[in-house]
Amino acid sequence: MQRICTATKRRIAYSTLVIVVLAMTMTAGCTGIDRNPPKDGISVAVTIPPQAEMVREIGGDRVDVVVMVPPGSDPHTYEPEPALVAKAAKADLYVTIGTGLLPVEDALVARLKAMNPGLLVVDSSNGITYLYPSGENEGTGIGFLGEMPVEGNDRGPQSPDPHIWLSLRNAGIMAENTRDALIRADPAYENEYREHCDNYTSRLQDLDRRINATFSRSHPGMILVTHQAWDYFARDYHLDFVAIEKEGKEPTVKDLASFILLARSHGIRVVFSEAQESSREAETIAGEIGGTVRVLDPLAGDYLANMERVAEAFAEEV
């Protein structure tokens, strides 16, 4: 009898609990309580990791960032996975990198707009003067082997150099464009975005001054890199960069021989490669000149710290 009574009590207690839970659920529905309230802040999609730092520094806790080209990927060839596209389509704002970096960017933006007509799209390069990687930018020290011809180098119409973020001065413009985009998407927090942007651009300018002082105190020589991504950096600090590859074309055996001679004649001991690409050609040249390969990452997410590391690496070799 005792066992029956105990079991009965348990059934009554369980039934009572179920009734209470159901009553709470119905009450929540009647009073308009949202069990999944909308998140506070805005979602922002960007093309590359350095932009993510800008958005987070300016947007603070108000922003959630989606990066379309993940770390370690080559933005010249990468196409975002469907799941990433779907996530970006839910964003409030897309800040593009500008012109020519991501081959599918225009098509991607059109696709995202079709999925989310309310998506605000802003070009972070507005106001930036583009360089053209043709060796015609006089006074900047920019070129491809200078006067040395490269086999099969049919220049034809040139596209603008898309690596605009590799200039701290360009980054200041990009930051201001990002600030204005955030204000358009989230106007109630305009003052906060302006204050954060002022702080961030101040840090950009301080680093730019320090790097400029570093190179102005020396007489920089030639810097050999694998990828023609550093022309804006060269322009800012009056450096002479020579790129092994141009417009995605690998050098021929004859080209490599020319680079080896060039490196020897200028006393080059380091060939700078990039984290997103093969270092095969760099290792070939370094082996022939008795030098080394040093890997840089132009797409590192810690943008300011990375630009300082890059400047230190170049300064050690000129």
TAGIBEL-V317373 format. One line per field, one symbol per residue. phi: phi as a letter, one per 30 degrees, with the letter a starting at -180 (. if undefined). A space follows every 50 residues. Layout:
BEGIN
phi=???
END
This chain:
BEGIN
phi=.edddddddddddddddddddddddddddddidcdbddddjbcbcbdbee dddedddddhddcccccdcdejccddbdbededddddddcddbbcddkbi dcecdddddddddddbedddcbddcejdddccdbicddiciclbihcddc eidcdhdccdddddddbdddddddddddeddddddbddcedddddddddd dddddddedddddddddbcdcdccbdbdccddddddchcccbcdcbhicd dddddddddddddddcidcbcccbddbdceddddddddcicbcbccbdce ddedddddddddddddcb
END
